[in-house]
C-alpha cells in the first residue's frame, strides 16, 4: 500500500475517533444535566467540516480535469458540485437542529434543501429530456 493510501486511512481513523470521543463526552455532559453537550457536538462538527474543506481542492482539481474531457459539460459538472454542497450543508444544519431538540425545524430545513436541489437541477433534467427526444426522434 502506498503512503498516500495509508495517510487517508489514518485521517479517516482520526476523524472517526474524534467523533466517537466527542459523542461520549457529550453524552456524559447531557446525562449530568449540562447544556454544554451542544457546544461539544457543534465543535466536533465544525472540525469535521474543516477537515472536509481541506479535501475540496483535490476534488475540484479532479472535476476540472474531468470537465476538460467533456466538451461543454463544465457547467453541468459545476452544477453537480453545487448540488453536493447544498446537500452537505442542509444535512449538517438539519442534524444540528435535530440534536438540539428542534426536529420540526430540521424537517423544514430538509424540505427547503430538497426544493432547492430540485430547482438547481432543472437545467440538467431538461438537457436529459432534450437528449432523449433527439434519440427517439421527436
N, C-alpha and C positions, 0 to 999 in steps of 0.2 A: 504494500500500500504506500502511495506517495505521501509526502509530508503535508501536502495541501488537504488531502482527504482526512488525514489524522487531525489536522487543525480544525477542520469543520466539525468532526465528531466531538472534539474536546469543547468546542464552543457550544455545541448543542447540549452537551452534558452540563456545562457551566450554567447555561440559561435554565435548563430543567431543574438543576439543584437549587438555584436561587429562587425559582418559582415555588418549589416544594417547601423550602425553608420559610419563605415569606408566608405561605399559606398556613403552615403550622404555627408560626409566630402570630399571625392574625387570628387564628382560632383561639390561641391562648388568651390574647387580649380581649377577644369578643366574649369568651367564657368568663373572664374576670370583670366584665361589665364596662370595659373601656371602649370608647368610641375611636381610639387610635388605630384600631384594626383597619378602618377605611383608609387612613393615610398610608399604612403599610401596603395595602393592596394597590393603591394608586401609585405609590413609589416604585414598586416592582414592575408594574405595568408600564410605567414611563421608561424604566431602564430597559425593558424588553423592546419597546418601540425604538429607543436609541440604537440598540443592537441591530434591529431590523433596518433602520435607516442607513447604517453603515454598509449593509449589503446591497442597497439600492443602486449604487454607482456601477457595480459589476453587472447587475441585471439590466440596467439601462444601456450599458455598452453592448451587451449581447443582443438586446432588442434592436438597437440601432444597426448593428451588423446584419441582423436578420432582415430588417426592412430594406437594406441595400439590395438584397437578393430579390425582393418582391417589389417590382416597379409599381409605384403609385399606391402601395399598401401602407406607407408610413403613417398616413392619417388614421388608418384603422388600427394599426398597432398602438399608436398613442392613445386611441380611444380605449383599447383593451387595458392599457396601463391605468388610465383614469378609472375605469370600472373596478379594477382590482383595488386601487387606492380608496375609492368610495366604500367598497365592501369592507375593507380592513378598518377604516375609521368608524364606520357605522357599527360594526361588530364590537369594536373596542368600547365605544360610547355606550352601547346597549348593555354590554356586560358590566360596565361600571355602574350604570343606573340600577341594574338588577341586583348587583352585590350590595348596593346601598339601600335596597328595600323599595325601590321605585320601579316595580316591574311594569306598571302601566306606561310610564314614561319610556321605558326600554322598548316596549312594544310599538309605541308611536315613532320612536327613532328608527326602528327596523322597517316600519311601513314607509316612512319618508325615504329611507335608503333604497328600498325596492322600487319605489316610484321614480326616484332619481336615476337609478341604473336603467330602468326601462326607457326613460326619456333620453338618456345619453346614448343608448344603444340603437335608437331608431334608424340612424343612417346605415348601420351595418345590416340591420334586418331588411331595410328597403333595397340595399345592394344585393342581398341574397335573393330576394324575390325577383329583382330585375334579371339576375343571372339565370335563375331557374326558368323564368319566362323566355329568355333568349334560347336556352337549351331545348325547351319544349316547342318553341316556335310561335309564341303569342306576340 
